[in-house]
């Protein structure tokens, strides 16, 4: 039963931290989207931003995943992301201080009023997120309190089997330090929560079973194990995102390497700061004095965690450009053809930790969608001029491929937005998701129009008939106007909404409509006067009409983008 209490209280702790972190991210909502981009002007503000955001949302994983996502979306440079990740490592040490406070006295008596207030706020709906936050805090402290009491009830300090197991390791051996470092890393990788492993470490150290040096080795292992999450997320993301995640791992690995060189002096210094007597043994003093000294161990672990990350950041923050070069050398960029075929570049199923932030990823992906569609249209324009049948077939095949990419992008972005919309979002974000759904539908229709133009051109090629010189000239004029409308659409999508207007888009659309009407009338006259036959005239009008439809879809995209 004690084992189940231990595991259950760990589950409570992890669930409470996740609920609290999610609620804080929802509360920050739209504001949090702009914080990382706005406050990372140099390496020091980036570091402070990462530290502040992580301390606020109580999750270095959330901050790191968010940062990796921003790099993937092009919202942060790699250098900015590295500074934010350094700050996140400092901010996450606040968790250890909260836990050490929870282990120093029985905090469970205070959680029940928090549960009561939380449920009242949740049923009021307007304050539901605040209620979720309080629930998270209450669960976290209930888990901590239960862990503390379970540790006392288990009386591990008097368990001969446990004592003999840990005493079998030579506390002065460097191999023992490395072994516990490895155990800490593997445990954190398995449970995907450094907080849970930290809690276990605090129980073992506070009970007097685990010597402080081995406990700190476990904490060092946690620092490496926690980098696995961001690297797993980045596997399905772009090159820059994988580089940011690797930089996080390098930062922690470098810190562990230098701390191993000065391990005992550094630990002794931290123990002096907390006023913990590292040489005190159970036999040398009374039980009360020994327990009083052992009670400080949770604070020693928290202090080491903070000092380690502060010093590590203090060293590496001056070498961010060099770190950037190193990770770029280790993780090579994909070639252009691979990037083109990679479908989604900025969003993936893995990056769903922060729904409010995920909307930015989707918007960036939609912007890329617009750029790809214009690239597809440029291929269609090249198809008009192509006379060689082999080259024509190759280019037509590439347009068909782009049509498939277009269909997949619409489905995948829509699926992603549906997942995001399942979360508790602000009204502003819900409205934005509806607009984005409309955008991707209209952009996909532009892709269909491009493909229809290519099919008509292919039909003309197969018929061995050709347009006359005047028709080519008029068709190219219409294609240029249509390309202008796509350029304007992408300009609107890439700029800030408040700085854009729809007037230019409507002007180009009116020009396209006027030209379509003029060319249709002229085509009827040309057929009547036998300048060319009806079949080639029909294909010509089909191309002109498809360009006009494409222009309509562009207007719809711009309207959706500007709300």
N, C-alpha and C positions, 0 to 999 in steps of 0.2 A: 504493500500500500504506500509505503514511503517513496518507493521508486516511481509509482504512478503519480504521486503528489509532486515529486521533483519534475517529472516530464510535463505534467499538466500545468504547473506554475510557469515553466519555461514557455509553454505554448501561449499562456495568458500574457506573458511579458512580450512575446513577439507579436501577438495579435494586437495588444494595446498600442505598441509602438507604431505598427502599420496603420491602425485606425487613426491615431493622433496625427501621423505624418500626412495621410491622405486628406484629413479634414483641414489641416493647415494649408495644404496646397490648394484646396478648393476655396478656402477663405481668401487666400492671396489672389487666386484666380487670374483675371486679366492683368492685374498690376505685375504679378510675378513674371509674366511673359516678357516684359520690357526691362526688368531689373538687370538680368545678366548681360544683355546687349548694351544697355545704357551705362552701366557702371564698370565696364572693363576697359577703360581707355588706356591704362598701362598695367604693368605686372603687379603693382602694389594694390591698386584699386580692384583688380581682378581677384587677387588673393583675399582681400577684405570682403568682397562680394560673395565669394564661395564660402568663406567662413560664416558670414552673416546668414546666408540663405540656409546653409546646413544646420546652423544652430537654431534657426527658426522652424524649419520643417522636421528637424530631428531625424534626418536620414541622409547620410553621405551618399548612399546608393542612389536616392532620388536626384540629388544634385549632380552626381557624376553622370547618370543616365541622361538627365536633362541637358547637361553640357555636351555630352557625346552627340545627342540629337541636334543641338544647335550647330555644332561643327558640321555635322552631316548636312544640315539645311543651309549652310553657308552664312548663318547668323553670327557666328563667332569664328575668328581665326584660330589656327592651331595653338599659337603662342598665348592668346587670351584664354583658351580652354585649359592649357597647362597651369596657368596662374590660378584659375578658378578651382581646379582639382586640388592644388596645393592648399588653398584656403578651406576646401571641403574637408580635408584631412584634419585640419585644426578644429573646425566647427564640430566635427563628429565626436571630439573628446568630451564635449558637454554631456553626452549620454553617459559616459563612464562616471562623471561627477554626480549626476542624478542617481545612478545606481548605487554609488558608494554611500550617498545620503540615505537611500532606502535600506541599506544593510546596517547602518549605524543605529537606527531605532525602529520601533514597530510603527509602520506608517499605515497599516491596513485599517486602523480605526477611523482614518480621515477619508477613506475612499467611498464609504457608503452614502454620506451626504452628497458627494459628487455624482454618484449613480442616480440619486433621486432628482437632483437639479437637471442632469443630462436628459433623463426621460421626459421631464416636463418640457424642456426646450425642444426636444425632437417632436413631440406631439403638437407644439405650436407652429411647426412647419417653417415659419419665417426664420426661426433660429435653429433650424435642424443641423446645420453644419457645426455650429457652436456646441450643440448637444453631442454630436459625434466626436468632437475634439475632447470634451469632458469625459465621455465614455472611454476614449482611448487612454487618457491620463489615468483614469480610475483603474482600468484593467491593467495598465502597466505597473502601477504601484501595488495593486492587489497581487499581481504576479511576483513582484519584488519581495513584498512582505511574506507571501507564502513560501517563496524560495528561502528567505532568511530563516523562517520558523522550521521549515523542513530540514535545513542544514543543522539547526540546533537539535531537532528531534532524532535525526539520524546519528548524532553524536559520533561523527566521523573521526574526530580527534582521539577517540578511545577504541576505535575499531582496529584490532591488531592486524587483520588481513590488509586493510588499506594502508596502514602505517608501514607495514613491512614491504608492500609493493613500492611505495614512493621512496622508502629508505634504501631500496636496492639500487637506486641510481646515485652515483657519486655526485654530490652537489657542487664539487669543485671542478668537475670534468667539463671540458669544452664540448665533448661529444654529447653529454647530457643536455646541454643548452641547445645544441643543434637538433637533437631528437624532440625536445619539447616544442621547439620552434616549428618543426615539421608537423607535429601533432596538432598544434594550434591552427596552422594553415589548412590542414586536411579537414578538421572539424568545422571550420568556418565555411569552407567550400561545400561541405555536405549539407549543413543546416541553412546556408545562405543568410546567416545572421551573426555578425560579430558581437552583437549585444548579448545573445544567448550564450556564446562561448565565454564572454567577459563575466557573465553572471555565474557560470560554473566555476571559473577561475577564482572569483571572489569568495565563493562558498568554501572551496578547497583551501585557499590561503587563510581565510579568517578562522577556520577550524583548527589551524596549526598543522594540517596534514601535508600541505605543499609548501616547500620553502619558497621564499620570495623570489629567488633567482629563477627557479623553474616557472613560477607563475608569470613573471615578466617575459620569459621566453615564449610562453603561450600567447601573451598579448602581442608580441612581435609577429608571431605566426598569423594571428588574426588580421594584422595589417596587410599581409600578403594575400591571405585567403579572400579578403573582402574585395580585392581588385578583380576577381574572377567574374563577378556579376556584370560589370561594365564591359569586359572583354567578350562575354557571351552575347550580350546585347549587340555589340558592335560587329559581330561576325556577319550579320545579315545587312549591315549598313554599308555606306561608302568607304572609300579609302581614308578620307580625313577622319572619319569617326573611329576607324580601327586604330589610327595613329594616336588619337586622343586617349583611347582606352589603354593602349600600350604605354603611353607616357605615364599614366596613372600607376601601372604596374612597375615601371622603371623607377619612379619616384619612391615607392615603398620598398622595393628591392635594394636600392642604393642606401636608403636609411638603415635597413637591417644590416647591411654589410659594414657600414662604418660603426654602428652601435656595438656590433660583435667585437670590434677591435678594442673599444673602451668600455666593455660591458660592465664589469664589476665597479670600477670607479664611478661610472655614470649612475648606476643603480644606487650605490652608497650615497652619492650626492643627493639624489631624489629622496632617499630615506631620511637624510638629515633635514631636508626641507620640511618633511611631514612630521619630524621628531619621532621617528620610529627607530627603535634599537634593533639593528639587524643581527647583533651578536647574542641577544637574549635567548636563553633556552628554558624549557619547562622545568628542568631540574635545578637551575640556578636561582630561581625566584619563586615567590608564592604563586598559587594558581590565579588569584585575583589580579596580581600585577601582570602576569603573563597574558591573561585574557584581555586586559586593558590595552596592552601593547599590540596584541593580535587584531584588536578591533580597528586599529589604524591601517591595517593592510589593504583594505578596499580603497582607502584614500591614497596609499602608496601607488597602487595600480593605476588609478585615475591620474595622479600627478605625473607618473612616468609616461603614460599615454600622451598627455598634453606636452610635457617637456620634449619628448622624442619628436613629435610632429612639429613643434615650434622650431627646434634646432635644425631639423631636416629641411624645413621650408626656408629658414634663414640662410642655409648653405646654398640650396639649389635655386632659389629665386633669382640669383645673379647669373645663372647659367641657362635660362629658358631658351635663348636662341640656339645654344649648342644642343640642348635636349631636343629641340624641334628638328635640327639637322639629323641627329642620331635616329629618331623615330622615322623620319622620311627615308633614311638610308635602309633601315631594317624592313619597313613596309613600303614596297614600291607601288607607285600608282598604276592603275589599270591602263591598258592602251585604249585609244579612242573607240575602237570597234567594240571592245568589251563594255565600255561605259554606255555606248549606244544601245546595246542589247540587254542591259541590266534591268530594263523596265523601271521599277521604282528605285530612286536613288536616295530619297530623303526620308522616307517612312518605311517601317517594317512592322510586322506583327509583334516583334519583341519590345518595341518602345511604346509601352502603354502605361508606364508608371504614373504619368502626370497628364490626365486627359486635357486639362486646360492648355498645357504647353503643346500637346499633340496637334492641336488645331493649327498652330504655326507650321508644323511639319507638313501637314496636308496642304496648306496654302502654298508653301514653297514647291511642293510636288505638282500642284495645279499650274503654277507659273512655268515649270519645266514642261508640262504637258502642252501649254500654249506654244512654247519655243519649238518643241518637236513637231507640232502640227504645221508651223510655218516652214520648218525644214522639209516636211513632206510636200507642202505646196510648191516649194522651190524645185523639188524633183519633178513635179507635174509640169512646171514651166520649162524645165530642161527637156522633158519628154516631147513637147511641142516642136522643138528644133531638131530632134534626133531623126536622122534619115536612115542610118545603118540599122538593119533589122536585128542583128545580134545585140548591138548595144542597146537598142530600144527594148528588146526582150529582157535584158539584164536589169535595166532601170525600172521597167514595169514590175518585175519580180520584187525589186526592193521596195517599191511603193505598196505592193500587196503585203509585204512583211510589216511595213509601217502601219498599215490598216489593222493588222493583228495586234501590234503593240498598242495602238490607240484603243481598241476594244478592251484589251487586258487592263490598261491603265485606268479606264473608266470604272471597270468592275472592282479592281483592287483598291482604288482610292475611295469608292463608295462604300465598300466593305469596311475599310478602316474608319471612315467617318461614322458608320453605323455603330461600330464598337465604341468609339469615343462618345457618341450621343447617348449610350446606355448609362454613362456615369452621371453623377449629380453635377450639373453645369449651371453657370450663370445664364440668365435670359439672353444677354448679349452674345454669348458664345453659341447658344442654341440657334439664334437667328443667323449667325455667321455660318453655321454648318448647313442650314437650309439653303443659303445663297451659294455655298460652295457645291452642294449637290446639283444645283441648277447649272453652275459653271461647267462642271465636268460633263454633264449631259450635252450641253451645247457645243463644247469643244470636240466631243466625240462625233457630233453631227458634222462639224467642219471636216473631220477626218473622212467621214463617209462621202461628203461632197468632193473632196480631193480624189478619193478613189473612183467615184463616178466619172469625174473628168478624165482620169487615166483610162478607165474602161472604154469611154467614148473614143479617145485617141487610139486605143488599141483596135477598136472596131474599124476605125478609119484605115489603120495600117493593114489590117487583114483584108480589107475590101480592095486594096490596090488603087484607091481613089485618093485625091489630094485636094486641099483647099487652094484657091488661087492666091496670088500675091496680096491682093486687097484684103481678103479674108484673114490671112495670117497677120497682117498689120493691125486689123481691128481686134482680132483675138488677143494679140499681145498687149494692146492698149487696155483691154478689159482685165487681163491677168495682172497687169501692173497696178491698176486701181484696186483689184482684190487684194494684192500683196500689200498695198498701202494700208488697207483696212486691218489686215493681220498685224502689221507693224504697230499701228496705233493701239490695237487690242493688247499686244504684249507690253507696250509702253505703260498702259493703264494698269495692267496686272502687276508689273514690276515696281511701280511707284507707290507712294503713300496715297491712300484713298482721298484724303481731304485736299490733296494738291491736284487732283484730276477732275476732268469734266467730260461730258458725253457729246459736246457740240461737234468736235472734229470727227468723231465716229459717224454721227448723223450726216455731216457734210459729205463724207466719202460715200456713204450708203446712198444718198440722194443722187450723186454722180453716177454710181453703178446702176441705179434704177433707170435713170435718164438714158444712159448708154444702151442698156438692155432694150428699152422700148424703141430707140432709134435703129438699132441693129436688126431687131425683129422685123420692123417695117421695111427696112432696106433689103432684108433677105427675101421677103415675099416678092418684092419688085424684081430682084435679081433672078429669081426662079422663073417668074413670068416672062422675063426678057431673055431667058435661056443662057444666062451667063455661066451657070453650072446646074447640074441636075438636082432633083428633089432630095435624093438620098444624102448627098454631101451637104445640102442646105439644112436638112433635118439634124445632122450631126453637129453642124455649126451652131444652130439654135440651142441644141441640148447643152453644148459647152457654155454658151452665154448664160442660159437659164441657171445652170448649176453654179456659175460664178455669183449670180445674183442671190441664190439661196444661201451660198456661203457667207455673203455679206450680211444677210439677215441673222444668221447664227452668230456672227461677230458682234452685232448690235446686242443680241440677247446676253452674250457673255459679259460685255461691258456693263450692261444694265444690272446684271446680277452682282458683278464685282463692286459697283458703286452703290449697291443697295437701293 
